[in-house]
Amino acid sequence: MIGLVLAQLFLAGPWLAPPEISPPAFERVAEADFARAREEMIRHLALEAAATAHLTGVRELDPRVLEAMREVPRERFVPAALRAHAYGPGPLPIHPAQNLTAPFLTALMLHAAEIRPGARVFETGTDTGYQAALLARMGAEVTTVEILPELAEIARRLLSELAPGRVALRVGDGYDGWPERAPFDAIIVKEAVDHLPPPLLAQLAPDGRLVLPLGPADGVQYLTVVRKTRDGRLETRRLLPVRFAPFQRGSPT
């Protein structure tokens, strides 16, 4: 299990087209298969949590995280050619420069963010919208930024169907957050940075949690939780070593 967690999350590969709409009859058959696959994923998440507990201190994942992952159809957020692998343990390529994060790391980051109903949550890197859909299913008010317009368009379509009215999304540089919608009770960064982004710290509410892979793009990174105390101090805790793709900066092209 540890080897899976340490696997690099950036996968190079050819561009894969967005998911296609399948005929209704196929979707009915596949839905039962995917439901079983989701249950198997949940079982593996519990095993991975137990296997990494000596590093993370997390022996059992938040049941609300697991319930959201049981309910949200991950296969909808991956290219059609990869749907059969939607519930495997690793990341999946959704763009030459981005992947869908491995399920265990998704679950661990949501657990560490301590999401509660009504929480205001910001995420960087919407990708196709899977984590935003999970957050919405957990009752959060979600604000998300994606730098790649083509992925943002896919996310808008899927989220309008699966999480209507619960997610605010825009194309842009997530490093700067979204000041107009701050403060946030939790912020989740899904790309590696070698420092704590000042704009995101400024937009974090008192007692808020910032969860991010912290470390150099070409070196050791740690999945890290930063809590802002009510008097403005920062308390930092490392969970486990990871490898994420570097944070994408600049204007979208």
C-alpha positions in Angstrom: 0.0 0.0 0.0 2.8 2.4 0.9 4.2 2.1 -2.6 1.0 3.3 -4.1 1.0 6.4 -1.9 4.5 7.2 -2.9 3.9 6.9 -6.6 4.3 10.0 -8.6 0.9 11.6 -9.4 2.0 13.3 -12.7 1.7 10.9 -15.6 2.7 12.0 -19.1 0.6 10.7 -22.0 -1.4 11.6 -25.0 -4.5 13.9 -24.8 -7.6 11.8 -24.0 -10.9 13.1 -25.2 -13.6 14.1 -22.6 -16.0 11.4 -21.5 -18.6 10.6 -24.1 -22.3 10.2 -23.4 -23.2 6.5 -23.5 -26.5 5.1 -24.6 -29.0 4.8 -21.7 -29.1 1.0 -21.9 -25.3 0.8 -21.5 -25.4 3.3 -18.6 -27.9 1.1 -16.7 -25.7 -1.9 -17.0 -22.5 -0.1 -16.2 -24.1 1.7 -13.2 -24.4 -1.7 -11.3 -20.8 -2.6 -12.2 -19.5 0.8 -11.1 -21.5 0.6 -7.8 -19.7 -2.6 -7.0 -16.4 -1.1 -8.0 -17.1 1.9 -5.6 -17.7 -0.5 -2.8 -14.4 -2.3 -3.5 -12.7 1.1 -3.6 -14.1 1.9 -0.2 -12.8 -1.4 1.2 -9.3 -0.6 -0.2 -9.4 2.9 1.2 -9.9 1.4 4.7 -6.9 -0.9 4.2 -4.7 1.9 3.0 -5.6 4.1 5.9 -4.7 1.3 8.3 -1.4 0.6 6.4 -0.3 4.2 6.6 -1.6 5.1 10.1 1.9 5.0 11.6 2.7 7.9 9.3 -0.5 9.8 9.2 -2.0 9.2 12.6 -5.3 8.4 10.7 -6.4 4.9 11.3 -9.9 5.3 10.1 -11.1 7.8 7.5 -14.0 10.1 8.2 -17.2 8.1 7.4 -18.7 11.2 5.7 -15.7 11.2 3.3 -16.3 7.5 2.5 -20.0 8.0 2.0 -19.4 10.8 -0.5 -16.9 8.7 -2.4 -19.5 5.8 -2.4 -22.1 8.1 -3.9 -20.2 10.2 -6.4 -19.7 8.4 -9.7 -15.9 8.8 -10.3 -16.2 7.1 -13.7 -18.0 10.2 -14.9 -14.9 12.4 -14.3 -12.4 10.3 -16.3 -12.0 9.9 -20.1 -14.3 7.2 -21.6 -11.3 5.1 -22.5 -10.3 4.9 -18.8 -13.7 4.3 -17.2 -12.9 0.7 -16.5 -10.0 1.9 -14.4 -11.9 4.6 -12.5 -11.9 2.8 -9.2 -8.3 1.5 -9.3 -5.8 2.7 -6.6 -3.7 5.0 -8.7 -4.1 8.4 -10.4 -5.6 8.6 -13.9 -4.5 11.0 -16.7 -7.2 13.5 -17.7 -4.9 15.9 -19.6 -1.2 15.9 -20.6 -0.5 18.2 -17.7 -3.0 16.9 -15.1 -4.2 13.7 -13.4 -7.1 12.8 -11.3 -5.6 12.2 -7.9 -5.4 8.7 -6.5 -8.5 7.8 -4.4 -6.7 7.3 -1.2 -5.0 10.7 -1.3 -8.3 12.3 -2.2 -9.9 10.7 0.8 -7.0 11.6 3.1 -7.0 15.2 2.0 -10.7 15.5 2.6 -10.4 13.9 6.0 -7.6 16.2 7.0 -9.6 19.3 5.8 -12.3 18.3 8.4 -15.2 19.2 6.1 -18.5 19.9 7.8 -21.9 20.8 6.3 -22.0 24.5 5.4 -18.2 24.8 5.4 -16.8 27.3 2.9 -14.1 25.4 1.0 -11.7 26.6 -1.7 -9.7 24.2 -3.9 -7.1 24.8 -6.5 -7.1 22.7 -9.6 -10.7 21.8 -10.3 -9.6 19.4 -13.1 -12.8 17.7 -14.2 -14.6 18.4 -10.9 -14.5 15.1 -9.0 -13.2 16.5 -5.7 -15.6 19.5 -6.0 -18.5 17.0 -6.4 -17.3 15.2 -3.3 -17.1 18.4 -1.3 -20.6 19.4 -2.4 -22.0 16.0 -1.5 -20.5 16.5 2.0 -22.5 19.7 2.3 -19.8 22.2 1.6 -20.1 25.5 -0.2 -17.4 25.0 -2.8 -15.2 27.6 -4.6 -12.8 26.2 -7.1 -10.4 27.5 -9.7 -9.0 25.7 -12.8 -6.2 27.1 -15.0 -7.0 25.0 -18.0 -10.2 26.2 -19.8 -10.8 22.8 -21.5 -10.9 21.0 -18.1 -13.0 23.8 -16.5 -15.6 23.4 -19.3 -15.9 19.6 -18.6 -16.1 20.3 -14.8 -18.9 22.9 -15.4 -21.0 20.4 -17.3 -20.6 17.6 -14.8 -21.0 19.7 -11.7 -24.1 21.4 -13.1 -25.6 17.9 -13.3 -24.2 16.2 -10.2 -23.9 19.2 -7.8 -26.2 21.9 -9.1 -25.9 25.2 -7.3 -23.2 24.1 -4.8 -20.1 25.0 -6.7 -18.6 28.3 -7.9 -16.0 27.7 -10.6 -13.8 30.0 -12.7 -10.8 29.8 -14.9 -7.7 31.3 -13.5 -4.6 31.0 -11.3 -5.6 29.2 -8.1 -2.5 30.5 -6.3 -4.3 33.8 -5.7 -7.4 32.1 -4.3 -10.7 33.9 -4.7 -10.7 36.9 -2.3 -14.3 37.9 -3.0 -15.5 34.6 -1.6 -13.1 34.4 1.3 -12.7 33.6 4.2 -12.6 29.8 3.8 -12.9 27.2 6.5 -10.8 24.8 4.5 -8.5 25.2 1.5 -7.2 22.2 -0.5 -4.3 22.5 -2.9 -3.9 19.6 -5.3 -0.5 20.6 -6.8 2.9 20.7 -5.2 4.3 24.0 -3.9 7.6 24.6 -2.1 6.2 27.3 0.3 2.9 28.2 1.9 1.1 30.6 -0.6 0.5 33.9 1.2 -2.7 34.7 -0.6 -4.2 31.4 0.5 -3.1 31.9 4.1 -4.7 35.3 4.1 -8.0 33.9 2.9 -8.0 31.1 5.5 -10.5 31.7 8.3 -9.5 31.4 12.0 -9.4 27.7 12.9 -9.3 27.0 9.1 -7.3 24.1 7.6 -5.0 24.3 4.6 -4.1 20.9 3.1 -1.4 20.8 0.5 1.6 18.8 -0.9 4.5 20.9 0.4 8.0 20.5 -1.1 10.0 21.0 -4.3 8.7 19.6 -7.6 11.8 17.5 -8.0 12.3 16.4 -4.5 10.5 15.1 -1.4 7.1 16.5 -0.8 4.9 16.0 2.3 1.1 16.0 2.4 0.8 18.8 5.0 -2.0 20.2 7.1 -1.7 23.8 8.3 -4.2 25.1 10.8 -4.6 28.8 11.5 -5.3 29.4 15.1 -7.8 32.0 16.3 -4.9 34.3 17.2 -3.4 34.0 13.7 -0.6 31.5 14.4 0.0 28.6 12.1 0.3 25.0 13.3 1.8 22.6 10.8 1.6 18.8 10.7 3.1 16.4 8.1 1.0 13.4 7.1 3.1 11.4 4.7 5.6 11.7 1.8 4.0 12.1 -1.7 4.8 13.2 -5.2 2.4 15.6 -6.9 2.7 17.5 -10.1 4.0 21.1 -9.7 1.6 24.0 -9.2 0.7 25.5 -12.6 1.0 29.3 -12.5 0.2 32.1 -15.0 -2.7 33.0 -17.2 -4.6 30.2 -18.9 -3.9 29.7 -22.6 
